[in-house]
């Protein structure tokens, strides 16, 4: 069921994103990847540990972030869907100007995609969801029908083996990931699409920026994965020095494993926000 | 937590699949895609309707099938993970020689993939899970570590817009989906990989078969999607006239919307099994 919140649901996704950037003076997206083996001791013996841990991270980092990105797999691995739902509802109620992205990388035929869209936008009430492009437009179209929600398509990922498929050279000389970028720019008729483009390949981030004009990009890979923040920000920003969500998860939420984890997460988030703002 | 069952978990996935084919004399995989708007009336007012509906379909079709494939999105859209878990546990306990495939098309970086693998193989105890190839080998490797489980990579899908990426022509003249097929054949060092190859493109199914030798294929698209069964079976079978899981979901489970749905599902499943066996 769609939950009510103070969000204006008549607002298009890009407009909402833009409002979040300007209001928060931040391009930082905090990734929420709870992992029992890395939570501070205090959560090991608690009921709903993921929800409680993430809520503290959210409260501590919200002043420095414009978006939160819960990673679906972390909750699904341990059957914590209820905690995920409670967390998203909490963010939307307490921080209605922040964007919530469900990082789930869905990708299936249209009839199935309609159910995944229902899950992301109705069950969890996420503002946006991440998707795989492998099945083509009809696997993305059911999400686009939710015209106030964001559709974030994976384009160029930050992992070690991503070259294999994503940099495949096509017969016309173009790399595959640029074909994906150009297609998604075409699908973006309602100001609701974004692309995932990792910070670990800042040059290619620049090529993607060129291919999609001012369309916003979700950029992971600056924290634990070691991407070059300055290059990513410079190459990824759009013509009005916006258009970016720089995502960091583990480097923020596991910055400290003591009871001071939330304060430390806030310190790391504040510094990252400031670094991004300086480079942009 | 991994559930116990009478399954021999020291057996490799391909061996288990082979045993299922031979014992059941069937290559039919029944897809379980429950949808509230299509369930017979009797389930509309019940608790746990997806679990109860699917259980009846499973009991009715098990004699004619060698595998069941619950589609994750259908359960996730309505928060029915507990029903999905109960269903898989029921199949594994009641029909231990049948294969259970969690159709979830996961695809994420390795650190996240480890959590999805935990979800599929430990939380749900599925024998196999479907994956997207877009992120490359390190996004698949965490699944391969479960050496008695199956890893089914999407290669050539049956949907209308699948050509766009999957048939992209590479600089060396090869279609992208064949590059995926050849790579997965390389990853298959432990007799645990399969590919998804739709029946709607039987010629390409033949190309894939040639590229992967005897590796088994999961073939959707023969029912509601209108693929040519005879051509798919002839082109998809391997050198020992096996190597196929022909999947049908809606044409079986929604064959009849009255209280007779299970009997009708059995009739359709039996006919499809017989047709496959005749063509092979």
Interface residues (C-beta under 8 A of the other chain):
Chain A: X33 X35 X71 X73 X74 X76 X77 X78 X79 X81 X85 X105 X106 X107 X108 X109 X110 X112 X113 X115 X116 X118 X119 X122 X123 X132 X133 X134 X135 X136 X137 X138 X139 X154 X157 X158 X159 X160 X161 X162 X163 X164 X165 X166 X168 X169 X170 X171 X173 X176 X179 X180 X183
Chain B: X33 X35 X71 X73 X74 X76 X77 X78 X79 X81 X85 X105 X106 X107 X108 X109 X110 X112 X113 X115 X116 X118 X119 X122 X123 X132 X133 X134 X135 X136 X137 X138 X139 X154 X157 X158 X159 X160 X161 X162 X163 X164 X165 X166 X168 X169 X170 X171 X173 X176 X179 X180 X183
